[in-house]
Amino acid sequence: MQQPHISALQAKHADIEARIADETQRPLPDMAAISRLKKEKLRVKEEIVGLH
């Protein structure tokens, strides 16, 4: 029953990871945005782990 929720969280985690990669490739990366994205990515990962 939780599998669709876990899959959605994994997709969100991958999306955040891609956004971090995009931001770090910019000539002047926004470090505040990267920091926020990393915190969100960690929160999502912790939620995934908590559901297993």
C-alpha positions as CSV (number, residue, x, y, z in Angstrom):
1,M,0.0,0.0,0.0
2,Q,2.9,2.4,0.7
3,Q,4.7,1.5,-2.5
4,P,3.2,4.3,-4.6
5,H,4.1,6.8,-1.9
6,I,7.6,5.5,-1.7
7,S,7.9,5.7,-5.5
8,A,6.7,9.3,-5.5
9,L,9.2,10.2,-2.8
10,Q,12.0,8.5,-4.8
11,A,11.0,10.5,-7.9
12,K,11.0,13.7,-5.8
13,H,14.5,12.8,-4.4
14,A,15.8,12.3,-8.0
15,D,14.3,15.5,-9.1
16,I,15.9,17.4,-6.2
17,E,19.2,15.8,-7.0
18,A,18.9,16.9,-10.7
19,R,18.1,20.4,-9.6
20,I,21.2,20.5,-7.3
21,A,23.3,19.2,-10.2
22,D,21.9,21.9,-12.6
23,E,22.5,24.7,-10.0
24,T,26.1,23.6,-9.4
25,Q,26.9,23.7,-13.1
26,R,25.9,27.4,-13.4
27,P,28.8,29.9,-13.6
28,L,27.7,31.5,-10.3
29,P,25.8,28.9,-8.4
30,D,23.3,30.1,-5.8
31,M,24.7,28.4,-2.7
32,A,21.7,29.3,-0.6
33,A,19.4,27.5,-3.1
34,I,21.8,24.5,-3.1
35,S,21.7,24.4,0.7
36,R,17.9,24.5,0.7
37,L,17.7,21.8,-1.9
38,K,20.2,19.5,0.0
39,K,18.1,19.9,3.2
40,E,14.9,19.0,1.3
41,K,16.7,16.1,-0.3
42,L,17.8,14.8,3.1
43,R,14.3,15.2,4.5
44,V,12.8,13.2,1.6
45,K,15.5,10.5,2.1
46,E,14.7,10.3,5.8
47,E,11.0,9.9,5.0
48,I,11.8,7.1,2.5
49,V,13.9,5.3,5.1
50,G,11.3,5.7,7.7
51,L,8.7,4.0,5.5
52,H,10.8,0.9,4.9
